[in-house]
Amino acid sequence: MYRARWSPDTASYSGGLVPYGPLSLDPASQVLNYGQSVFEGMKAQRSAAGRLVLFRPDRNAARLAAGAARLSMPPVPADLFVTAVTEAVRANAAWVPPTGKGALYLRPLLLGTGPILGLGPAPYYDFVVFASAVGAYFKGGQLTPIDLVVEEQFHRAAPRGMGGTKAAGNYSPVLVTQLAAKKAGFSDVVYLDAKTDTFLEEVSSCNIFVVKGKTIRTPPLSGSILPGVTRASIIDLARSCGYEVIEEPVPVADAMVADEVFTTGTAVVVCAIGSLTLRGQKRQFGQPGVPTPVALELYKALTGLQTEAGPDPFGWVFPVTETK
Ligand SMILES: Cc1ncc(COP(=O)(O)O)c(C=O)c1O
């Protein structure tokens, strides 16, 4: 794994590759007490061209830096971020699955590790990148549509809160809803906006899109949803495939009468929603177990590009090893 420490003496990060292992923390460390923690998630693939590639790492670098600023942490410079993920992939190259069989998931973490008892920012920080081989995110497999339920009890984030950052603190509160949904037979929940309980927000770990004819709508980046790298990419890809894509508040009622609904994220890639349940009413999209057509088309377009099986007109693929 890669580990770099920010120290107040130099006001900069310095570090390098170290063996994977535990982090030793002072019980008074800021992160354990007050939660200064932001993270990222990205994938390295073994591409069809025979090299190891990342996808738009500059986007993850920018999002981590924005989250760091929101939590009063010293942002990791973009060039250090890209160096760290690149070195982590090279050091773990043996663990990158064969093309199309999975990916090497990278988890950059920025933690306020320095001790402080009163509420305040940590005196020092650690930036860590570790890796793990992964397959499909949902248990049915990559292309199996998922059954979601609209969450009625809790909201995920509020306007002017921090839902738009990948802060660790945004994730534990979703577990109670996610676990209840799983117990009831769903894969996950869809959150509604905290102000009116009317508009779609996102899923616990992915963004959401609603399709009607050749028009695709997705909630705008208003600060309460995560600005997904996959979301941004699917907007551009869908437009290049001839769809009109509109970023605007989408009433959940529209999703219930849409042609199809799908989610996007680094972990889920593009995943069709097989059914959506709102206040006990279930809407089935397409045939059970079969991905809906627009989700499938965009899944193929995105994964073809990410694995270099097709062209990369946007220049999104970032080679980590040059061997062809
Ligand atoms: C809450 C949330 N929304 C959306 C996403 C999708 O973002 P991305 O496409 O950058 O993985 C994620 C995953 O990182 C997430 O945690």
The ligand as a Gaussian input file, in Angstrom:
#p B3LYP/6-31G(d) Opt

LIG

0 1
 C      -23.118000       7.729000      -2.301000
 C      -22.484000       7.416000      -3.601000
 N      -23.080000       7.833000      -4.735000
 C      -22.551000       7.587000      -5.946000
 C      -21.360000       6.896000      -6.090000
 C      -20.794000       6.665000      -7.448000
 O      -19.624000       7.430000      -7.645000
 P      -18.513000       6.937000      -8.668000
 O      -19.178000       6.800000      -9.977000
 O      -17.488000       8.020000      -8.653000
 O      -18.003000       5.645000      -8.153000
 C      -20.709000       6.422000      -4.942000
 C      -19.463000       5.668000      -5.060000
 O      -18.426000       6.165000      -4.929000
 C      -21.269000       6.702000      -3.675000
 O      -20.651000       6.295000      -2.557000

